[in-house]
Amino acid sequence: MQKKATLRAGRPRDENVHRAILEATRDLIREEGYSSFSIEGVAARAGVAKQSIYRRWASKGALLVDLYMDGLQATCPAPPGGFAVDLLAVMLQTTKRLEDAAYKNLLKGLVIEAQTDPEIRKMVLERIIEPRRQAAMDVIRRAVRSGELMAGVDADMLVDFVFGAVWFNLLLGEATADNRLARRMVDTIQALMAPSTTDKLKDGPRTRSPKKAR
């Protein structure tokens, strides 16, 4: 059933049209996936002309970026709760959204678009990826300063490990990029990068002194 944008007599209420388009996009990408997704389909589902969509978004990739960010809490400084709590909060912003098939299909589609469209690649990096990377980076650096993580840790590489696991599981992995994955990643990093653990690794295995014969 088509969703008609509620319009006021006289001049259209742009916000109503905007919401109708986003909702239609979310429904279609959830139901049909990226391969069958089209601007024509969105226009038909929303009950608007294609021109109404193209006046707001230059491409379907741009529309999908806006849909992904719609209602997503912006990353902002929060009172530190400790490394595990803070990093998990950052990761859950991604994994919670991926529990919805609409956003899972959407991100997969954006990766495809980004390979051939420099503008989409720039939007994905600037609006979706970089804010999350920076938030995770801040958590890691704060944990190093507080002594929760080893001094001298390569924060950039550690962030690559974290979000690389999410992207791999989203695109190719058999596991699901869900909240359980986020918690496993945080627990694993905390176990491997805690100062006591890394000190033991640097010292190497300890050999036992031979027992004296009685």
Residue pairs with C-beta under 8 A, 6 or more apart in sequence:
2 44
2 45
2 46
2 47
3 20
3 23
3 24
3 27
3 45
3 46
3 47
4 20
4 46
4 47
5 12
5 16
5 17
5 19
5 20
5 21
5 46
5 47
5 48
6 13
6 16
6 20
7 13
7 16
7 17
8 16
17 46
17 48
17 52
18 56
20 46
20 47
20 48
21 42
21 46
21 48
21 52
21 53
21 56
21 63
22 66
22 67
22 70
23 46
24 42
24 45
24 46
25 37
25 42
25 63
25 64
25 67
26 67
26 102
27 45
27 102
28 36
28 37
28 41
28 42
28 45
29 37
29 64
29 67
29 102
29 105
29 106
29 109
30 100
30 101
30 102
30 105
32 41
33 105
33 109
34 105
34 106
34 108
34 109
34 112
37 60
37 109
38 60
39 50
39 53
39 54
39 60
39 63
40 50
42 53
42 63
43 49
43 50
43 52
43 53
46 53
53 63
56 63
57 63
57 66
58 119
59 113
59 117
59 119
59 120
60 113
61 109
61 110
61 113
61 114
61 117
61 119
61 120
61 123
62 119
62 120
62 123
64 106
64 109
64 110
64 113
65 110
65 120
65 123
65 124
65 127
65 128
67 106
68 97
68 103
68 106
68 107
68 110
68 128
69 127
69 128
72 93
72 97
73 93
74 131
75 90
75 93
75 131
75 132
75 134
75 135
77 138
78 86
78 89
80 86
80 142
80 146
81 89
82 148
83 139
83 140
83 142
83 143
83 146
83 148
83 149
83 190
84 186
84 187
84 190
86 139
86 142
86 143
87 136
87 139
87 140
87 143
87 162
87 186
87 189
88 182
88 183
88 186
90 132
90 135
90 136
90 139
91 136
91 162
91 166
91 182
91 185
91 186
92 179
92 182
93 132
94 132
94 163
94 166
94 177
94 182
95 166
95 177
95 178
95 179
95 181
95 182
96 179
97 103
98 104
98 107
98 166
98 170
98 177
98 178
99 178
99 179
104 170
104 177
107 128
107 170
108 170
108 171
110 120
110 124
110 128
111 124
111 171
113 120
114 120
114 121
114 124
115 121
129 163
132 163
133 159
133 163
136 159
136 162
136 163
137 155
137 156
137 159
140 149
140 153
140 155
140 158
140 159
141 155
143 149
144 150
144 151
144 152
144 153
144 155
147 195
148 190
148 194
148 195
149 193
149 194
149 195
150 193
150 194
150 195
150 198
150 199
151 195
153 193
158 189
158 193
161 189
162 185
162 189
165 181
165 185
166 177
166 181
166 182
166 185
167 177
169 175
169 176
169 177
169 181
170 177
175 181
191 197
192 198
